[in-house]
Amino acid sequence: MKKNFFKWFFLLLVIAAVISVAVSNVSKDQTKLSKDYSSNVEYMHSHEAEALSMDSSVVVEEGYVVLQVNGFVCELCGKKTRKALSELPFIEDVMVNIEKQTVTIAIKEGFAFDENLVVKAIKSHGFSPYMIYKNVDGKTIAREI
């Protein structure tokens, strides 16, 4: 009887140790994820000022629209945005610049650009477009969204 008791007791100790190690690893992973998220947010905020100061340097060619967007922190952000916008019927191509926080859209010839659909598609993925640049009569016109 004592042998069975010690076997079960030892087994419970081993299980407790395994659970303790697993919980410790999960905690370390959560800490790492939190640090990664914090560094991405810091990166995003450090580049917001650069994106905001870009207003006067944006030149848009005919057939293109450029949007400045807050919230891009990684290539996955760009891929999600590119995919969502590429599904719109009037968009020929989409280029996302994570560093400058911009989305450049090439409009299909013969199609009208629908700003509301573009803004809705970008916002649906958690990003915030705040400025749009269009070519009107050969001049780049900027407007807050």
Secondary structure by P-SEA (a helix, b strand, c coil): caaaaaaaaaaaaaaaaaaaaaaaaaaaaaaaaaaaaaaaaaaaaaaaaaaaaccccccccccbbbbbbcccccaaaaaaaaaaaaaccccccccccccccbbbbbbcccccccaaaaaaaaaaacccccbbbbbcccbbbbbcc
